Amino acid sequence: MTAVAPGRAGTPAVSARRASVARARRRRILVWIADHTVAVSLVVLFTFPLVFIVLTSVMTDQQALTPDLWPRHWQWSNYAEVFRRAPVFTWLRNTVVYAVLATAAMLVSSVPIAYALARFRFRGRNTAFLAVLTMMMLPPQVLVIPMYLFWAHLHLTGTVWPLVVPSLFGDAFSVFLLRQFLLTLPQEYLDAAKIDGCGEIRALVRVVLPMMKPAVAAVALFQFFSAWNDYYGPLIYTGENPQHWTLAVGLAGFRTSQAVEWNLTMAATVIAMAPVIIVFFFAQRAFIEGVTMTGVKG
């Protein structure tokens, strides 16, 4: 009779060891699922609407009205049809002009204001900062009538300028974030710059701004996304002139005129979302770093 060598495949010891390894692997998988259940659920919850919009955008008109979730025929021509039926390039141009100019104007004005509130010592500084916080709590609907009358008196309604020019006077939320970040910077850097002969403006440009890049990137992205998705402001000031509509206003009008053709409406929605998703994809590292580094000091 041939003896079975210890440890050879098929022996009870090897089988038990393999079963133990399999149980440990299953246990690790179950523990990972338990630890990440909430995160996975949130990912599915937030991803499903985007996937639904994309899938509907390539369906036929008839299938878009059915409960089907997967296209039977991938109709990519819906995107070309959207550009044929609506002046999407004009809406896109107006949106880019509005978002870029508003972001640049906000940075030019908010950075010096935040620097003054964080580094200058003057009477009423805390009161000025309290006024900034108060402006964050003021709903824009409160000022819409007097501001509209003001811009109408200047004959600027029907254009994007009433949306861009107010950014030159700073943004309360951006000033708050930038000030909080500036409070975390060591004063020794500014003292060394002043010893080398730098004034306040030169110290801000040459010393402070390079260290503020994460915070500046964060507030710039906040402002850019806010302007890109803004519907209320463009509707009030450019609603009377379709040549100056932004994507948000144009998409709402397109949805009204194409109420039955949901596949085209979803295709237009994808076109409006794509630039923002691309920008965030390439700038997410700076955005997250800027948000996490805007401290809570002060």
Secondary structure, 3 states (H helix, E strand, C coil): CCCCCCCCCCCHHHHHHHHHHHHHHHHHHHHHHHHCHHHHHHHHHHHHHHHHHHHHHCCCCCHHHCCCCCCCCCCCHHHHHHHHHCCHHHHHHHHHHHHHHHHHHHHHHHHHHHHHHHHCCCCCHHHHHHHHHHHHCCCHHHCHHHHHHHHHHCCCCCCCHHHHHHHHHCCHHHHHHHHHHHCCCCHHHHHHHHHCCCCHHHHHHHHHHHHCHHHHHHHHHHHHHHHHHCCHHHHHHHCCCHHHCCHHHHHHHHHHHCCCCHHHHHHHHHHHHHHHHHHHHHHHHHHHHHHHHCCCCC
